[in-house]
């Protein structure tokens, strides 16, 4: 259903009320911009109430507006190149200062949506898998590499058995001993990188546990994931918002640290000693 959200709307127009037809007409006439509007903005643009927008999403078969919006986002993002997304963001701009505040509001919305849709069972399955892993391999490429670097840095401090792998072509030798008992944590956002997907697929074939962090359950990473985590990255511009994904990563790191508190405290004390002896951090001179 998600892949044919606009077709679904068109097919159901004859069954819609007057206000629902009004929404459908506006959405179908503005398929490039509507997927990036929150419920309040769409209601204002379509000339209906927010409650009517939510009821419209349910009428189409979605659990609510977030799922409906995600379906529209998925449909349009699969078609937009980086250049096209830049043009879109320019067309939707309302002035220099407004752009700044719009970014903050969109990031707030991404965190809210991620909190509401978080699969807590999957989250704690991921924590358990990380705690039990022989070796943790983190695969994240292109812009998502920032998430991978952050996760690898802190898991290395907490657990010590974590390494980051690059593209399959450059990291094949790292995977020589990959197998049962290991974990591959794959992170990718639309437009998804083929290398990360191939890494997750190979890991699953080798019997390793695979964890995916991605933008939706429609992501091509999902079929290769034993544990699937999603975090919203919607932003009406040529870049993705990684505020919500970083929040999920932060929560994972915090949960891992809490579960291994005694061991982590011992490791951190040793690291503090090393950092002090090597004069790692800036200190004010006496």
C-alpha positions in Angstrom: 0.0 0.0 0.0 2.8 2.4 0.9 4.4 2.1 -2.5 1.1 3.2 -4.2 -0.1 5.9 -1.9 -1.1 8.3 -4.6 -2.8 5.6 -6.7 -4.7 4.5 -3.6 -5.9 8.1 -3.1 -7.0 8.4 -6.7 -8.9 5.1 -6.6 -10.8 6.1 -3.4 -11.8 9.6 -4.5 -15.4 8.4 -5.4 -15.8 7.2 -1.8 -14.6 10.4 -0.1 -16.5 13.1 1.6 -16.3 16.7 0.4 -13.5 17.6 2.8 -11.6 14.4 2.0 -11.8 15.1 -1.7 -10.4 18.6 -0.9 -7.4 17.0 0.8 -6.9 14.4 -1.9 -7.0 17.0 -4.6 -4.4 19.2 -2.9 -2.1 16.3 -2.1 -2.3 14.9 -5.7 -1.6 18.3 -7.2 1.4 18.9 -4.9 3.1 15.5 -4.6 6.6 17.1 -4.4 5.9 19.3 -1.4 3.1 17.7 0.7 5.2 14.8 1.9 7.4 17.2 3.8 4.6 19.1 5.6 3.5 18.4 9.1 -0.1 17.8 9.9 -0.8 21.4 10.9 0.9 22.8 7.8 -1.0 20.5 5.5 -4.3 21.3 7.2 -3.7 25.0 6.7 -2.7 24.6 3.0 -5.7 22.3 2.2 -8.1 24.5 4.2 -9.3 21.8 6.6 -8.8 21.0 10.3 -5.9 18.9 11.6 -8.4 16.3 12.8 -9.8 16.0 9.3 -6.3 15.3 8.0 -5.8 12.5 10.6 -9.2 11.0 9.8 -8.3 11.1 6.1 -5.1 9.1 6.7 -7.1 6.5 8.7 -9.7 6.4 5.9 -6.9 5.4 3.5 -5.9 2.6 5.8 -2.9 4.1 7.7 -2.6 4.1 11.5 -2.4 7.9 11.5 -0.7 10.9 9.8 2.9 9.8 10.6 2.5 6.5 8.7 0.6 8.3 5.8 3.4 10.9 5.6 6.1 8.2 5.7 4.4 6.5 2.7 4.3 9.8 0.8 7.9 10.6 1.7 9.1 7.1 0.6 7.3 7.5 -2.7 8.8 10.9 -3.5 12.3 10.4 -2.1 12.8 7.3 -4.3 12.4 9.6 -7.3 14.3 12.7 -6.2 18.0 13.1 -6.9 20.1 15.4 -4.6 19.8 18.2 -7.2 16.0 17.9 -7.3 15.8 17.9 -3.5 17.9 21.1 -3.5 15.5 22.7 -6.0 12.5 21.6 -3.8 14.0 23.2 -0.7 14.5 26.4 -2.6 11.0 26.5 -3.8 9.6 25.9 -0.3 11.8 28.5 1.3 10.1 31.4 3.1 13.0 33.7 3.8 16.4 33.3 5.3 15.4 33.6 9.0 12.4 31.4 8.6 14.6 28.7 7.0 16.6 28.5 10.3 13.5 28.0 12.5 11.9 25.6 10.0 15.0 23.3 10.3 14.6 23.3 14.1 10.9 22.5 13.9 11.5 19.7 11.4 14.1 18.2 13.7 11.7 18.4 16.6 9.1 16.6 14.5 11.6 13.9 13.5 12.4 13.2 17.2 8.7 13.2 18.1 7.8 10.8 15.3 10.7 8.5 16.2 9.7 8.4 19.8 6.1 7.5 18.9 7.1 4.8 16.5 10.0 3.3 18.4 9.8 -0.5 18.6 10.9 -1.0 22.2 11.2 -4.7 21.8 13.6 -4.3 18.9 15.5 -1.7 20.7 16.3 -3.9 23.7 17.0 -6.8 21.3 19.7 -4.6 19.7 21.1 -3.8 23.1 21.3 -7.5 24.1 22.9 -8.4 20.8 25.6 -5.7 21.2 26.3 -6.9 24.7 26.7 -10.5 23.7 28.6 -10.0 20.4 32.1 -11.4 20.0 32.9 -8.6 17.5 30.7 -5.7 16.4 31.1 -4.5 12.8 29.6 -1.1 12.0 28.7 -0.5 8.3 27.7 3.1 7.5 28.7 4.9 4.3 28.5 8.4 2.7 26.6 10.8 5.0 25.5 8.0 7.3 29.2 7.5 8.1 28.8 10.2 10.7 26.5 8.0 12.6 28.8 5.0 12.2 31.8 6.9 13.5 29.9 8.2 16.6 28.5 4.7 17.4 31.9 3.0 16.9 33.7 5.5 19.1 31.5 5.0 22.1 31.0 1.3 21.8 34.8 0.9 21.5 35.1 2.7 24.8 32.4 0.8 26.5 32.9 -2.7 25.1 36.2 -2.6 23.2 35.2 -5.1 20.5 33.9 -2.7 17.9 35.3 -1.8 14.5 34.0 0.2 11.6 34.1 -1.3 8.1 33.9 0.8 4.9 32.7 -0.3 1.6 32.6 -4.0 0.7 35.4 -3.4 -1.8 37.7 -1.9 0.7 36.8 -4.0 3.7 36.4 -7.5 2.4 39.5 -8.8 4.3 38.1 -7.4 7.6 35.3 -9.9 7.3 37.4 -13.0 7.1 36.3 -14.3 10.5 32.8 -12.9 10.4 30.2 -15.4 11.5 27.9 -16.7 14.2 28.3 -14.7 17.5 29.3 -11.5 15.7 27.0 -8.5 15.0 26.9 -6.3 12.0 25.2 -2.9 12.7 24.2 -1.4 9.3 23.1 2.2 8.9 21.7 3.6 5.7 19.2 6.3 4.7 17.6 7.2 1.4 19.2 7.3 -1.1 20.5 4.0 0.3 24.0 2.9 -0.4 24.4 -0.4 -2.1 27.6 -1.3 -0.2 25.8 -1.2 3.2 23.0 -3.3 2.0 25.4 -5.9 0.5 27.3 -5.9 3.8 24.2 -6.7 5.8 23.1 -9.4 3.3 26.6 -11.0 3.5 26.6 -10.9 7.3 23.2 -12.6 7.5 24.4 -15.3 5.1 27.4 -15.9 7.4 25.2 -16.4 10.4 26.0 -13.1 12.1 23.3 -11.1 13.8 22.3 -8.1 11.8 21.0 -4.8 13.2 19.6 -2.1 10.9 19.1 1.6 11.6 17.2 3.2 8.7 14.4 5.5 7.9 11.5 3.2 7.4 10.4 -0.4 7.3 10.3 0.0 3.5 14.1 0.4 3.4 16.0 -2.2 1.4 18.1 -2.9 4.6 15.1 -4.4 6.4 15.0 -7.8 4.6 18.6 -8.4 5.8 18.0 -7.3 9.4 17.4 -9.6 12.4 16.7 -6.5 14.4 15.2 -3.4 12.7 15.3 0.1 14.2 13.8 3.1 12.4 14.4 6.8 13.0 12.8 9.6 11.0 15.0 11.8 8.8 12.5 13.9 7.0 13.7 17.3 6.0 12.6 19.4 3.0 16.0 20.1 1.7 18.9 18.3 -0.1 20.3 16.8 3.1 18.9 14.3 5.6 18.3 15.2 9.2 20.2 12.8 11.5 19.0 14.4 14.7 16.6 11.6 15.4 19.0 8.8 14.3 21.6 10.2 16.6 19.1 10.2 19.4 18.5 6.5 18.9 22.3 5.9 18.8 22.7 7.9 22.0 19.9 5.8 23.6 21.6 2.6 22.5 25.0 3.6 23.9 23.4 4.7 27.2 21.5 1.4 27.5 24.6 -0.6 26.9 26.5 1.4 29.5 23.8 0.9 32.0 23.7 -2.8 31.5 27.4 -3.2 32.0 27.8 -0.4 34.6 30.6 -2.0 36.7 32.7 -3.1 33.7 32.2 0.2 32.0 33.2 2.2 35.1 36.4 0.1 35.3 37.2 0.7 31.6 36.5 4.4 32.0 38.8 4.8 35.0 41.6 3.1 33.0 40.9 5.4 30.0 40.9 8.5 32.3 44.4 7.4 33.5 45.6 7.0 29.9 44.1 10.3 28.8 45.7 12.1 31.7 49.1 10.7 31.2 49.0 11.5 27.5 47.6 15.0 28.2 44.7 14.5 25.8 42.4 17.2 27.0 43.0 20.9 27.2 43.6 22.3 30.7 43.9 25.8 31.9 47.5 26.6 32.9 48.0 27.5 36.6 
